[in-house]
Amino acid sequence: MEARRGYVPEDDRNFSAEALSTLKTASRHILYLLNEGYDLKQSTVFVGNHYLLSERQRLAVMRSVATRQQLLDRKMKQAAPGELTGREVWIDGFNTVITLEVLLSGSPLLGCMDGTIRDLAALRGTYRLIPETGEAVRMMFDVLRDFAVGKVNILLDEPVSNSGRLKGLIADIMEDGAYPFTLDIQILRDVDRALYGKEFVITSDSIILDHCVSWVNLTAECMERKGRQGIWVWSEPTTR
């Protein structure tokens, strides 16, 4: 039996109601340190040690939070669906497909402070196609068709295993003829830098969000269409 993408058995305990209460308290302390200029990883280690957070809980907090300035900048750069008619979009391929695979697998997804949806799959360069992959690509294409985009560029990381197989699957789905936009799929050594400075980027990668011109929150749209909600492990710091 295939393991669920992005799920480990300890998640039921890591994100129980009691655990989420602790995580939200811890996140307030981490956010305070972040907004005072401290490093995210070091702040998470310091606060995580105090609250005895597991490594997976710490990862969830790190992926969920952002500084006040980051939140402001990302909100200003977020494009609305109505802006995409006839436009060219750029997709961080593995980032987007894996998150949608996690969604379809029923595994935990994070509702993050910047409005993005992030997963806990942490594949670290080792990727293989799973039964949900094709449906994930079709879900992504369905949204892009509904947004009336003109051209779709999908960038896949060459160092990640099976990037060629994913490219082939995406191309096969496109050949079904159900999608009116044009498609270009590229396998590149450095996808992140290729997306810097681009308009209408589809990703939840924090670094790319901070370096692109504008971005599209496609995974959040897919979550809404599936009637799913992300896990909130964060809470705004108290202001005086």
N, C-alpha and C positions, 0 to 999 in steps of 0.2 A: 504493500500500500504506500502511495506517495505521502510523504510528510507535508503538512500544511505549510505553505510559504509564510515565513515571518512569525511562526508560533513556536513557543517552547512550553512544556507543561507547567513550569513555574509562573507563567503569566497570570494564572488564576489567582495566585497569592500576591504576586508583584503589584497587581492592579485591582485588588479587592477594594471595597469601600473604605476599610480602615487604612489600607496602604495609601490610597489616593489622598486621604486627609493629611497623612504625614508628608506625602510628596508635595502637596500644595503649600504646606508650611515651609518645607525646605526650599521650595522654589522662590518664595518671597525673600528669603535670606540671600539666595544666589543672585536674584535680580537686583537686590540692593547693592551687592558687591559689583556686579556688572556695570551698573549705572554710575558707580563711583570709579570705574576705570580698571577694575581687576579682571584678570584673565578668566575665561569661561571654564576651562578645564581645571585650573587650580582652585577656583571658587567651588566647583562641583565636588572636587576631592575633599576640600576642607569641610563643607557643609554635609556632604554625603557621609563622611566619617562620623560626624556628630550624630546624625540621625540613623546611622547603620543601614544606609541604603545599599541594595544589591547593585552589581555592575549594570544590570539591565535597567533598573530604575534610574540610575545615574545617566545612562545613555538616553532614556526617555526625556528626562529633564533637559539635558543638553540640546537635544533636537527640538525641544518645544519652545524654549525661551529666546528672547532677543532684547537688545537694549532699546531704550526709548527712541534713540536716533535711528536705529535700524528699522524699527516699526514705522516711523514716520516716513523714511525714505522709501521703503517697500510699498507702503500704501500709496504714496504719490506716483509710483511707477507702475502700479497694477492697472492693466488694461481691461476694460469692460468688453463683454462679448460683442456688443454692437459696433465696436471699433474694428472688428476683424474681417468684415465683409470684403472679400477680394484681396485680402492681405496675405503676406508671406509669414509663416510661423516657423520657429526653430525649436525642435524638441530634444531635450536631454533624454535620449532613448531609454537606457537602462533605468535611470532614475524614475521615469514615468511608468514604464511597463511593469517594473517590479512592484511599485506601489499599487498598481491596479491588480496585479496577481494576488497580492496580500489581501486586497479588498475582496476579491472573488473567493479567496480561501477562507474568509471569515475570521481572519487573524487580527490581532490588535493593530489599530492605526491611531496616530496621535493627532488631535486637533491642536494646532500650534498657535502661538500668540500672533503671528503674522498672517493667520488665515489659511496657511498651507496645510496639507495633509502629509504626514511623514510616517514611514514604517520603521520597524525594528528588525528587518531581515538581516542586515549586516553581512552580506554575502562575500565582501572583500575580494572581489575579482574572480570568484568561482561561481559561474552561473550555468544553469541548464534549463532547457525548456520544460515546462510542466503542463498538465492538461488545461490549466487556466490561461495559458499564454495567448492562445488564439483569441479567446473571448476578450482578454484584456486589450489586445490590439484593436479588435472590432469596436469595443466600447470607446476607445480613444478616437477612432475614426468617425464613429457616429456623432460624437460631440463636435468634432471639427467640421463635419458636414453641416450640422445644425447651425454652427457659427458662420457658415458660408465663407470659409477661408479659400484663398485662391491657390496657394502652394504650401505644401508641407515638407519641411526638411527634417529628417530624423538623423541624429548623430549618435553613433554607437562607439563605445570605447574599444579600441583594438586590443589592449592588454587583457580585457575580460574574456574568459573562456566562452566559446559558442557564440561569439558576436556574429560570425558568418551565418550560423544557423538561424539566429533571430532575424537577421537581414533577409534571408530567404523566405522565412515565414511571413514577414511583413509584406514582402513583394508579392507573394502568392495571394494573400488576402486582398491586396490592392487590385489584383487582376480579376477579382470577382466582378468588377465593374459597377459596384454599388456606390462608388464615391466619385464626386465630380471634380475634386481638386487634383492638381498634379503632385507627384511625390518624388522626392530625391532622398535616398538613403546613403549615408557615408559612414565608413568605418575609419576613425581617426585616432591618432596617438594621444591627443590631449583635447578632449571634448570641452572641458571647462573653459579653457582659453579661447577655443573657437566660438564660444557663446558670449564671451565678454564683448560688450559694445553692441550687441544685437538687439533689435526690436522684436517684441512679441515672442519672448522665450517661454517655453513650457518646461518648468522644472520646479522642484522644491529645495534644491541645493542652495544653502544659505550664501555661499561664496558667489555663486553665479547670480543670485538675486541681487546681491550688492554691487555687481559689476555690469549687469545688462542695462539697456536703455529702458525697456519695459518688459513686463511678464504677464502671463495668463495663468489663472488658477484652475487648470483643467481637472486635476484630481479632486478638488473640492466639488466641482460640478458633478463628477462621476459619483462621488459619495452621496450627494443629495439625490441623484436619480435612483440610486440603489436604496435610499431610505436608511442609510447608515450614519452614525455619529462617531466622531473620534473620541478618544480618551483624553480628558484634560488633566494633565499632571501639574499644571501651573496655576498660580493665583497672583493677581497684581499686588505689588508691594503697597503697604499702607502709606498714604501720604498725609502729612501734617500741615 
